[in-house]
Each structure stands twice: as C-alpha cells, then as structure tokens.
Amino acid sequence: MNNEKYFAEVERELLSRFHITLEDTGYEKLDWIERFDCEDAKQDVAMFGMKYDLTEMENLSLTSQYRSFQKSHPTNHRQ
C-alpha cells in the first residue's frame, strides 16, 4: 500500500472511530510510520486507540442514547 492511500485510510478510520484527525493525534506522518507497521490502517488506528485508552464514538453514542432514555423515563427512587 502506498503512503498516500494508507494515510487517507488512517484519516477515515480516525474520524469514524474517534472523531479526530491525524493532526489531532499530535503525530506527524513520519512519527506515525515509526510507531506503527503501516500495513493495515484499521489495525494501526485500533492500536493507537488502545495505546491512549480512547473510547470509540459508537460506544459513546450508545451511552448518550441511554442517558437520553433515563431523562425521558425518570424513576423516582425516593419514598
């Protein structure tokens, strides 16, 4: 895979999983290449997320949906 195609895929993965760009990571392309194998963008982005303990956006949206449900269906636990 050439670098241009690889980094385009890295950008897509970062945006879809964490809503950040490569620039947001603080890594320059050369830094990224030094730290990851640059063979599989999806795997490299997953490794980046694990390294920094990032929560994927799909998991956050489920949490947000649950909170919205709680607000619209309050339970009175007071007696």
C-alpha positions as CSV (number, residue, x, y, z in Angstrom):
1,M,0.0,0.0,0.0
2,N,1.4,3.4,-0.8
3,N,1.7,6.1,1.8
4,E,-0.9,8.4,0.3
5,K,-3.6,5.7,0.2
6,Y,-2.6,4.4,3.6
7,F,-2.8,7.8,5.3
8,A,-6.2,8.5,3.6
9,E,-7.4,5.3,5.2
10,V,-5.9,6.2,8.6
11,E,-7.7,9.6,8.4
12,R,-11.0,7.8,7.6
13,E,-10.6,5.4,10.5
14,L,-9.6,8.0,13.0
15,L,-12.6,10.1,12.0
16,S,-15.1,7.3,12.1
17,R,-13.8,5.7,15.3
18,F,-12.7,8.6,17.4
19,H,-13.8,11.8,15.5
20,I,-10.2,13.0,15.3
21,T,-7.8,13.6,12.5
22,L,-4.1,12.6,12.2
23,E,-3.2,16.1,13.1
24,D,-5.3,15.9,16.3
25,T,-3.2,12.9,17.4
26,G,-0.1,15.0,17.6
27,Y,1.7,12.6,15.3
28,E,3.4,13.7,12.1
29,K,3.3,11.1,9.3
30,L,6.9,10.2,9.9
31,D,6.2,9.7,13.7
32,W,3.2,7.6,12.9
33,I,5.3,5.4,10.5
34,E,8.0,4.9,13.2
35,R,5.4,3.7,15.7
36,F,3.1,1.6,13.6
37,D,3.7,-1.0,10.9
38,C,1.7,0.9,8.3
39,E,0.4,-2.3,6.6
40,D,-3.2,-2.2,7.9
41,A,-4.7,1.3,8.7
42,K,-7.6,-0.2,10.6
43,Q,-5.3,-2.2,12.8
44,D,-2.9,0.7,13.3
45,V,-5.7,3.0,14.4
46,A,-7.1,0.4,16.7
47,M,-3.6,0.0,18.3
48,F,-3.4,3.8,18.6
49,G,-6.8,3.9,20.3
50,M,-5.7,1.1,22.8
51,K,-2.4,2.9,23.5
52,Y,-4.3,6.0,24.6
53,D,-7.3,4.3,26.0
54,L,-9.7,6.1,23.6
55,T,-13.4,5.3,23.5
56,E,-14.8,4.7,20.1
57,M,-17.6,7.0,19.1
58,E,-20.1,4.2,18.5
59,N,-19.8,3.3,22.2
60,L,-20.3,6.9,23.2
61,S,-23.5,7.2,21.2
62,L,-25.0,4.2,23.0
63,T,-24.2,5.9,26.3
64,S,-25.7,9.1,25.1
65,Q,-28.9,7.3,24.0
66,Y,-29.1,5.6,27.4
67,R,-28.8,9.0,29.2
68,S,-31.5,10.4,26.9
69,F,-33.7,7.5,27.8
70,Q,-33.1,8.0,31.5
71,K,-34.0,11.7,31.3
72,S,-37.2,10.9,29.4
73,H,-38.2,8.0,31.7
74,P,-37.2,9.1,35.2
75,T,-37.6,6.6,38.0
76,N,-38.5,8.0,41.4
77,H,-36.4,6.1,44.0
78,R,-37.4,8.4,46.9
79,Q,-40.0,7.3,49.3
